Amino acid sequence: MEVRSLARKKKDNTQISDKQRSLIAYYDPKSPVSEQYRTIRTNIEFASVDNIVKTLMVTSSTPGEGKSTTTANLATVLGQQGKSVLVIDTDMRKPTVHFTFQLPNSSGLTNVITRQLKFDDAVYETSIPNVDVLTSGPIPPNPSELIGSRAMKQLIGELKEAYDYIIFDAPPVRAVADPLILSKYADGVVLVVRSGKTDEEAVKDAVDALKKAEANILGAVLNDVKIKDTSYYYYYSEK
């Protein structure tokens, strides 16, 4: 395994898909939602005074809560700040990051971990400034074993030297053990909760599981909150 420099392959699509529209921090940076992502960015930067957060895992309790959207937009606002960011799709069972960034997924993380490809040959430079993406690659029969492997640990260690931030888009906590294994590589964990949908007990179970895995939970993102016509909205939307 070898990490030599930052990303080399570049994907440049001009058409905007529905998935790409979820990248609101990129396509509508003045929106109130984009401002909230910048607030999350600031909170993460100040979340841990003594230990710098370079590796961040974004997960949820159950599927469909918006963790991948949060991951992509958080990476975007960090990139807009001039930070070099790598998004890794560690959901090897139902990967979606390649849809959001409109990238191929014929190769990716699984190929790098199993030493079929070098990192430089698998990573993509996106149209978002300073944001690279390592898609999941082919779905393997043993995701948990790959995530917990020595090769994965070595890869993350090398990538931490090359990027300011590495963000893992992880599977839901209650679905599989993968995020609990992955949390040992993460300096901090963000739990995404969908407003009006996520069951309270599911969130408690997820938090308990992460605590048992000794994950550093930085906080939660309440997703899909309805924005009312308030002065706050107009203040940001008219800028």
C-alpha positions, 0 to 999 in steps of 0.5 A: 500500500502506498500513499504518494500524493493527493488525488489524481483522477478527476471527474468533471460532469456539467449536468446536475443530478438529484443526488448532486443537488443534495450538495447544497453547500456547493450549489447554494452556499448562501442558503440557510442550510449551508450556513448550518453546515458551516456551523457544524464545521465550526463546532467540530473544530472546537469540539476537542481542544486537547485532541485535534480531530483529523478523522471523522466518522459520520453515521446514524442509528438506522438507514435513511437519516441523511448521513451521506448528505451530511458527510458530503456537505461537511466535506464541502464546507471544510474544503471551502475553508481551504482544508484538504479533505478526503471522503471515504465511503466505508459503507461497503454494503450499500455505498452511495457516495459515488452517486452524490459525487457522480463518480464510478465505483468499479474500484475503490477502498476494497481494492486498496485494502486488498492491495489490488490498487494503489491509493493514487490509482483509486482516489478521485479529485472532485469538482469541489475545491480541496475535496477528494473521494475514495469510493467503496469499490466492489462490494466484498463478502466480508466488510467487517474483516476488511475494515478491521484489517491491518491493511485498513489501519495502515492506510488510514495512518498514511492518509492522515499525513496527506489530508487535513481531514478524513471523513468516513461515511459509515453504515448505520450503527444498528444495522451492522458492526462495521461502524463500531469497528471503524470508530477506532480509527476516528478521532470523533463521531457525528451521529445524524438524526432525521427530524420526525423520523428517527425513533428515540430508542434507536438513537439511544441504542446507537449511542450506547453501542458507540460508547461501549466501543469507546468512540468519541461522540462529538455530537448529533446533527438533526437533519431534515428540520423544516425551515420556517420563514423567520428573520434568520432565514431572510438574513442568510438567504438575501446575502 
